[in-house]
Amino acid sequence: MNKLQAVNRCLRAIGESPVSSLASGVPDAEDAEAVVDEITEEVLSAGWHENTSFDVKLQPNVFGQIRVPDDYLRIDTTGVSYHIDVTVRKDPSDDLHKLFLVKEQTFDIEEDLYVDIVHSFDFDSLSYTIQNYIAAKSARIYQQQTMSSVALDQFVVRAEAEAWAKLLDAEADAEDNNILTDSRYMREVVGRHNYLSWR
């Protein structure tokens, strides 16, 4: 799937003819593309296996600050840096987004930080399952904004629910989660000579 197909899915949801290019100049298509872009950022901001980098080391620059690129949707400290409370703020001195120490109220950071990063990607760079969900949700939102038809809404809501279920299945497969080993409590329960054992 590509972005043009997602836009045409939005147009079909309101009974409009598809366009052959994103540069068609058709107002409805431009509105649909704006919805697809908005929903793409919204969905990706939740953080999925394919757009999250774990335990990344960020180093302060020569000024003792950590600049945050525009394609970072979310940053959270992890590992040895878990106790450090940070957020992203725009530095008024240079209008750049940087990591900000919340408790200390400063951009000055004296140590390397380990963080989990949620990235923003172009629609065409994503896997099919997440593209399909974004397209389905965009079609529902676009239909509601444009037509507000109860009859049409039933079809797009069902399609979105199916796309969501497929996305969750794909996410579970990609993460390779194991209920017996990924939980500390379960590792202790199933492990030999654990403190919960009567032996």
C-alpha positions in Angstrom: 0.0 0.0 0.0 1.1 3.6 -0.6 -0.1 7.0 0.4 -2.1 7.5 -2.8 -4.0 4.3 -2.1 -4.8 5.4 1.5 -6.1 8.8 0.1 -8.3 7.0 -2.4 -9.6 4.8 0.4 -10.8 7.9 2.1 -12.4 9.2 -1.1 -14.2 5.9 -1.6 -15.6 6.1 2.0 -17.6 9.2 0.9 -18.5 7.9 -2.6 -16.0 10.0 -4.5 -13.9 8.9 -7.5 -10.3 8.0 -6.9 -7.4 10.3 -8.1 -4.4 9.2 -10.0 -1.9 11.4 -8.2 -1.4 13.1 -4.9 -0.8 16.3 -6.9 -4.2 16.0 -8.6 -5.3 19.4 -7.3 -8.7 17.9 -6.2 -9.7 19.6 -3.0 -11.3 16.5 -1.5 -8.1 14.5 -2.2 -6.0 17.2 -0.5 -8.2 17.1 2.5 -8.0 13.4 2.6 -4.2 13.5 2.4 -4.1 15.9 5.3 -6.2 13.5 7.4 -3.9 10.6 6.4 -0.8 12.6 7.6 -2.5 13.5 10.8 -3.6 10.0 11.6 -0.2 8.6 10.7 1.5 10.8 13.3 -1.2 10.0 15.9 -0.9 6.2 15.4 2.9 6.2 15.3 3.1 8.3 18.5 1.7 5.3 20.5 5.0 3.5 19.8 5.1 0.2 17.9 7.8 -2.4 17.4 8.8 -1.0 14.0 9.1 2.6 15.0 10.6 2.3 18.5 14.4 2.1 19.3 15.2 0.8 22.8 18.0 1.7 25.2 19.6 4.3 22.9 22.5 6.2 24.4 22.2 10.0 23.9 25.3 12.1 24.6 25.3 15.8 25.4 27.0 18.1 22.9 30.0 20.4 23.8 27.5 22.8 25.4 26.1 20.1 27.7 22.8 19.8 25.9 21.0 17.1 23.9 19.1 18.3 20.8 16.0 16.3 19.8 15.5 15.7 16.0 12.2 16.5 14.5 11.4 12.9 13.7 11.4 11.9 17.4 7.8 11.6 18.5 8.5 10.6 22.1 11.5 10.0 24.4 11.5 8.2 27.7 14.5 7.4 29.9 15.2 3.8 30.5 17.7 1.4 32.1 20.3 3.1 34.2 18.7 6.5 33.4 15.2 5.5 34.4 15.2 7.7 37.5 16.0 10.8 35.5 12.8 12.8 34.6 13.1 14.4 31.2 10.8 16.0 28.7 11.2 17.7 25.3 11.1 21.5 25.2 11.9 24.3 22.8 14.9 26.3 24.0 14.0 30.0 23.7 17.6 30.9 23.2 17.8 29.2 19.8 14.3 27.8 19.1 15.7 24.2 19.0 14.0 21.2 20.6 16.1 19.7 23.4 15.9 17.4 26.3 14.9 19.2 29.5 15.5 18.0 33.0 12.2 18.5 34.7 13.3 18.5 38.4 16.3 20.6 37.8 14.5 22.9 35.3 17.4 23.1 33.0 18.6 22.1 29.5 22.1 21.4 30.9 22.8 17.7 31.1 26.1 16.4 32.5 25.8 12.7 31.7 24.9 10.3 28.9 21.2 9.3 29.0 19.7 6.0 27.9 16.3 6.3 26.4 13.6 4.6 24.4 12.7 6.6 21.2 9.5 6.6 19.2 10.2 7.7 15.7 8.1 9.3 13.0 8.2 7.7 9.5 6.7 8.5 6.2 3.5 6.5 5.4 5.3 4.7 2.5 8.1 3.5 4.8 5.7 1.6 7.2 4.7 -2.1 7.1 1.5 -3.1 5.4 -0.4 -3.9 8.6 0.1 -0.5 10.2 -0.5 1.2 6.8 -3.8 -0.7 6.5 -4.9 0.5 10.0 -3.9 4.1 9.3 -5.8 4.0 6.0 -8.9 2.5 7.7 -8.9 4.9 10.5 -8.3 7.9 8.2 -11.2 6.8 6.0 -13.5 6.7 9.1 -12.3 10.1 10.4 -12.6 11.6 6.9 -16.1 10.2 6.3 -17.2 11.6 9.7 -15.8 15.0 9.0 -17.1 15.2 5.5 -20.4 13.3 5.4 -21.3 12.3 9.0 -23.4 9.4 7.4 -24.5 6.8 9.9 -25.0 4.2 7.1 -21.5 4.8 5.7 -20.0 4.8 9.2 -21.0 1.2 9.8 -18.8 0.0 7.0 -15.7 2.1 7.8 -16.0 1.3 11.5 -16.0 -2.5 10.8 -13.1 -2.1 8.4 -11.1 -0.2 11.1 -11.8 -2.8 13.7 -10.6 -5.6 11.4 -7.4 -3.6 10.6 -6.8 -3.0 14.3 -7.1 -6.7 15.1 -4.6 -7.6 12.3 -2.2 -4.9 13.5 -2.3 -6.2 17.1 -1.6 -9.8 15.8 1.3 -8.6 13.7 2.7 -6.6 16.7 2.5 -9.6 18.9 4.3 -11.7 16.3 7.1 -9.1 15.8 7.7 -8.6 19.6 8.0 -12.3 20.2 6.5 -11.9 23.7 6.6 -14.9 26.1 4.3 -14.8 29.1 6.6 -17.1 31.0 9.9 -15.2 30.5 9.0 -11.6 29.8 7.4 -11.1 33.2 9.7 -11.0 36.3 7.0 -12.4 38.5 6.3 -15.3 36.1 10.0 -16.1 35.8 10.1 -16.5 39.6 7.0 -18.7 39.6 8.1 -21.1 36.9 11.7 -21.1 37.9 13.2 -23.9 39.9 13.9 -23.2 43.6 11.9 -19.9 43.6 10.9 -18.2 46.8 7.2 -19.0 46.2 7.9 -22.7 46.2 7.0 -24.8 49.3 10.2 -26.8 48.9 
